[in-house]
């Protein structure tokens, strides 16, 4: 396979964490939208009407105006995040029922107050919805994030289209290979099995109308943990799936070094996050590092040689409820070394936890409610 694979992140300078860390992703997306000749597909969870959302939206409009066919697949459930957080403006206008507004109001009380005032509106999203070269397909219970340009290039990972990723830890990959685009489509359609012999392959949680839902990421994650010989590094936004935790405890007890980089304060679900990491820390000898930067990444590194990254968190919603897309990468030494270098910088800029008390500041009732919300998944 002749794949050009690029990790999108700023240079690893002495200044860390760098500012505007999502710029390389949005710069590449806009550049590829400007170059697109025939087709663009955007599958997105959150798309907010802010600086980033407007910048990408303007590039989409320009591509559509010159004849490029643009297909947007947009999650409905993410509207909850779009109307509760930040400027509270979804990019695409959509009617929200009174019942949903009441539910969002109740759930919003468990979210940190992140409100920001700005001048953005939904006019650009309205124009795209009406454009003859743009189709918007609404879907539900999916957390997938990717762009495909002219069936040649995939850009995928954990970054939504919104400003706040400029201050988050994320991972995004650009994969230039038409064969890999076809492989991804084949895997998402369930037309071929996952191949552990490939250097790069896809794991998918999918909702299929004709064949029900398929959740293949969790079994493979548990297998990767079981097969780990020396080390597992975990950098994910949200945790809490019980079987994932149990597998890590078993690995740690047989001598595998477990390292977790954890947000000092997550944007949502902070209590269930802390409940889960406190449980892990008290049950097994693991290393936990806390960072003041919000971790929105979804990355696991096994034995410094196999990477799992993409959109899937290690919580109940992602592993058991949501459609997700992850990459499994092995035998790609340059890419894995770039990821390891970025991990080292992130660990260096964080502080190591030395006692369980540092992780005990969660509210047990809120943690239970947040876990219940994931199990019920009322989006």
C-alpha positions in Angstrom: 0.0 0.0 0.0 1.5 3.3 -1.1 -0.1 5.6 1.5 1.0 9.1 2.4 0.1 9.4 6.1 0.5 12.6 8.0 -0.1 13.4 11.7 -1.6 16.9 11.9 -0.2 18.9 14.8 2.0 22.0 15.3 5.8 21.8 15.5 7.1 20.4 18.8 8.7 23.6 20.0 9.9 24.6 23.4 6.6 26.4 24.0 4.1 23.8 25.0 1.2 23.4 24.8 1.2 25.5 21.7 -1.7 27.9 20.9 -4.3 27.3 18.1 -3.5 23.6 17.9 -6.4 22.8 15.5 -5.1 25.2 12.8 -3.2 22.5 10.9 -6.4 20.5 10.5 -8.6 23.4 9.5 -5.9 24.8 7.2 -5.7 21.5 5.4 -9.5 21.1 5.2 -9.9 24.5 3.7 -7.0 24.0 1.3 -8.4 20.7 0.1 -11.9 22.2 -0.3 -10.3 24.9 -2.5 -8.6 22.1 -4.6 -11.5 19.7 -4.8 -12.7 19.0 -8.3 -15.6 16.6 -8.1 -16.7 15.5 -4.6 -16.3 16.2 -0.9 -17.9 14.2 1.9 -18.0 15.6 5.5 -19.2 13.3 8.3 -19.3 15.4 11.5 -20.6 15.3 15.1 -20.5 18.9 16.2 -20.4 21.8 13.6 -20.8 25.1 15.4 -21.5 28.5 13.9 -18.3 30.2 15.1 -15.0 31.2 13.5 -14.0 27.6 12.6 -17.4 26.6 11.5 -17.8 29.7 9.3 -14.3 29.3 7.8 -15.1 25.7 6.8 -18.6 26.6 5.7 -17.4 29.4 3.4 -14.9 27.0 1.8 -17.7 24.4 1.3 -19.9 27.1 -0.3 -17.2 28.2 -2.7 -16.6 24.5 -3.7 -20.3 24.0 -4.3 -20.5 27.2 -6.3 -17.9 25.9 -8.7 -19.7 22.6 -9.2 -18.2 20.3 -6.5 -20.8 17.9 -5.1 -20.7 18.1 -1.3 -22.4 15.5 0.9 -22.6 16.4 4.6 -23.6 13.7 7.1 -24.5 15.4 10.4 -25.4 14.0 13.7 -28.7 15.1 15.2 -27.8 14.3 18.8 -24.8 16.6 18.8 -27.3 19.5 18.6 -27.6 19.1 22.4 -23.9 20.1 22.7 -24.3 22.8 20.1 -27.2 24.5 22.0 -25.8 24.0 25.5 -22.1 24.9 25.1 -20.0 27.8 23.9 -22.0 30.3 21.7 -25.0 27.9 21.6 -25.3 28.2 17.8 -25.5 25.1 15.6 -24.1 25.7 12.1 -27.1 24.2 10.4 -30.5 25.5 11.6 -32.9 22.8 12.6 -36.2 22.9 14.5 -35.9 21.6 18.1 -39.1 20.4 19.8 -40.2 21.9 23.0 -39.7 18.6 24.8 -36.1 18.4 23.5 -35.5 22.0 24.7 -36.7 21.1 28.1 -34.5 18.0 28.2 -31.5 20.0 27.0 -32.2 22.6 29.7 -32.1 19.9 32.4 -29.0 18.2 31.1 -27.3 21.5 30.6 -27.3 22.0 34.4 -24.6 19.2 34.6 -22.4 21.0 32.0 -19.8 23.6 32.9 -20.8 27.2 32.0 -18.8 27.8 28.8 -21.0 30.5 27.2 -19.3 33.0 24.9 -20.9 35.9 23.1 -20.2 36.4 19.4 -21.7 37.8 16.2 -22.0 34.6 14.3 -25.4 33.4 12.9 -26.8 30.5 10.9 -27.2 32.3 7.6 -24.3 30.5 6.0 -25.7 27.1 7.1 -29.1 28.1 5.7 -27.5 28.9 2.4 -25.8 25.5 2.3 -29.0 23.6 3.1 -30.6 25.3 0.0 -27.6 24.8 -2.3 -28.3 22.5 -5.3 -24.8 21.0 -5.0 -25.0 20.3 -1.2 -26.9 17.5 0.4 -27.2 17.3 4.2 -28.0 13.9 5.6 -29.1 13.8 9.2 -28.2 10.8 11.2 -28.3 9.9 14.9 -26.2 8.1 17.6 -23.0 8.6 15.7 -19.8 10.3 16.8 -17.8 9.8 13.6 -15.6 12.6 12.2 -14.0 12.5 8.8 -13.6 14.4 5.5 -13.1 12.7 2.1 -11.8 14.8 -0.9 -12.3 13.5 -4.4 -12.1 9.9 -3.1 -8.4 10.4 -2.7 -7.7 11.8 0.7 -9.2 11.1 4.2 -8.8 13.4 7.1 -10.1 11.8 10.3 -9.7 11.8 14.0 -11.2 13.6 17.0 -11.6 17.3 16.0 -15.1 18.7 15.5 -15.8 21.8 13.5 -15.7 24.4 16.3 -13.3 26.9 17.8 -12.6 25.3 21.2 -10.4 22.6 19.7 -7.8 25.3 19.3 -7.2 24.8 23.1 -7.6 21.0 23.2 -5.3 17.9 22.9 -6.5 16.0 19.8 -5.1 13.8 17.1 -6.0 14.1 13.4 -4.5 12.1 10.5 -4.5 12.8 6.8 -4.3 9.6 4.7 -3.8 10.1 1.0 -4.5 6.9 -0.9 -7.6 6.1 -3.0 -7.3 2.4 -2.1 -7.5 3.4 1.5 -10.6 5.5 0.8 -12.2 2.4 -0.8 -11.1 0.2 2.1 -12.8 2.6 4.6 -16.0 2.6 2.7 -16.0 -1.2 2.4 -15.3 -1.5 6.1 -18.1 0.9 7.1 -20.5 -0.9 4.9 -19.7 -4.2 6.5 -18.5 -5.7 3.2 -15.1 -6.9 4.4 -13.8 -8.1 7.8 -11.2 -6.2 9.8 -7.7 -7.4 8.7 -5.1 -7.4 11.5 -2.3 -8.0 9.0 -2.8 -4.6 7.3 -0.5 -1.7 8.3 -3.6 0.6 8.4 -7.1 -0.6 8.8 -10.4 0.6 10.1 -12.6 -0.4 13.0 -16.2 0.7 12.9 -19.2 0.9 15.1 -22.1 1.2 12.6 -25.9 1.4 12.6 -27.2 -0.4 9.6 -30.9 -0.2 8.6 -30.8 -3.6 7.0 -28.6 -5.5 9.4 -28.9 -3.8 12.8 -26.0 -2.3 14.7 -22.5 -3.6 14.8 -20.1 -2.6 17.5 -16.7 -4.1 16.6 -14.3 -1.5 18.3 -14.8 -2.7 21.9 -13.9 -6.4 21.3 -10.8 -5.4 19.5 -9.8 -2.9 22.2 -10.2 -5.7 24.8 -8.1 -8.0 22.7 -5.3 -5.4 22.2 -5.2 -4.9 26.0 -5.1 -8.7 26.6 -2.2 -9.1 24.1 -0.2 -6.1 25.3 3.2 -7.3 26.6 4.9 -4.3 28.1 3.0 -1.0 28.0 -0.3 0.7 27.3 -0.7 4.5 26.9 -4.2 5.9 27.1 -5.2 9.5 26.1 -9.0 9.7 25.7 -11.5 12.4 26.5 -14.0 10.1 28.4 -13.7 6.8 30.1 -16.0 4.6 32.2 -16.9 1.4 30.3 -16.6 -1.3 33.0 -15.1 -4.0 30.8 -12.5 -1.6 29.5 -11.5 -0.8 33.1 -11.5 -4.5 34.2 -9.2 -5.4 31.2 -6.7 -2.6 32.2 -6.7 -3.8 35.8 -5.9 -7.4 34.6 -3.1 -6.1 32.3 -1.6 -4.0 35.1 -1.7 -6.9 37.5 0.3 -9.1 35.1 3.0 -6.5 34.8 2.0 -4.3 31.8 2.8 -0.6 32.5 -0.4 1.4 32.2 -0.1 5.2 31.7 -3.1 7.5 31.5 -3.1 11.2 30.5 -6.2 12.7 32.0 -7.9 16.1 31.9 -7.8 17.9 35.2 -11.3 19.1 34.2 -13.2 17.6 31.3 -15.7 19.8 29.3 -18.6 17.3 30.1 -19.0 14.2 32.3 -16.3 15.2 34.7 -17.7 13.3 37.6 -18.1 10.0 35.9 -14.6 10.5 34.4 -13.1 11.0 37.8 -15.1 8.1 39.3 -13.7 5.8 36.6 -10.1 6.9 36.9 -10.2 6.8 40.7 -11.6 3.3 40.5 -8.7 2.3 38.2 -6.1 3.9 40.3 -7.3 2.2 43.5 -7.5 -1.2 41.9 -4.3 -1.5 40.0 -0.7 0.0 39.8 -1.2 2.6 37.0 0.4 5.9 36.3 -1.9 8.9 35.9 -0.9 12.3 34.7 -3.2 15.3 35.0 -3.1 18.2 32.5 -4.9 21.5 32.6 -5.5 21.2 28.9 -8.8 19.5 27.9 -8.0 16.1 26.4 -10.4 15.5 23.5 -8.1 12.9 22.0 -9.0 9.3 21.5 -5.7 7.4 21.3 -4.3 4.2 22.8 -0.7 3.1 22.1 0.1 -0.6 22.8 3.8 -1.7 23.3 4.9 1.5 21.4 4.1 -0.2 18.2 0.3 -0.4 17.6 -1.9 2.8 17.6 -5.6 2.9 17.9 -7.0 6.4 17.3 -10.1 8.1 15.8 -13.4 9.2 17.2 -14.1 6.5 19.8 -13.8 7.2 23.6 -13.6 4.5 26.2 -16.9 5.2 27.8 -20.3 3.5 27.5 -21.7 5.8 24.8 -18.8 5.4 22.4 -18.2 1.7 22.9 -21.8 0.5 23.2 -24.1 3.1 21.7 -22.5 5.3 19.0 -21.4 4.8 15.5 -17.6 5.5 15.6 -14.6 5.3 13.3 -11.1 4.3 14.5 -7.8 3.6 12.7 -5.5 0.8 13.7 -2.0 1.6 12.7 1.1 -0.7 12.9 4.4 -1.1 11.0 4.4 2.6 10.3 7.5 3.7 12.2 7.7 7.3 11.1 4.1 8.0 12.0 4.3 6.1 15.3 7.5 7.9 16.3 5.8 11.3 15.6 2.9 10.2 17.9 5.3 9.1 20.6 7.1 12.4 20.4 3.9 14.3 20.8 2.9 12.0 23.8 6.2 12.8 25.5 5.7 16.5 25.2 2.2 16.2 26.6 3.4 14.1 29.5 6.2 16.5 30.2 3.7 19.4 30.5 1.5 17.4 32.9 1.8 16.5 36.6 1.8 12.9 37.9 -0.8 11.8 40.4 0.8 10.5 43.7 -2.3 9.6 45.7 -5.9 8.5 45.2 -7.1 11.6 47.0 -6.1 13.7 44.0 -8.8 11.8 42.0 -11.5 11.7 44.6 -13.2 15.0 44.0 -16.1 13.6 42.1 -19.8 13.8 43.2 -21.0 10.1 43.3 -24.7 11.1 42.5 -23.7 13.2 39.5 -21.3 10.4 38.3 -24.2 7.9 38.5 -26.5 10.3 36.6 -23.9 10.9 33.9 -23.3 7.2 33.5 -27.1 6.6 33.4 -27.5 9.2 30.7 -25.0 7.3 28.5 -26.8 4.0 29.1 -30.2 5.5 28.3 -28.8 7.6 25.4 -31.9 9.7 24.8 -30.4 11.8 22.0 
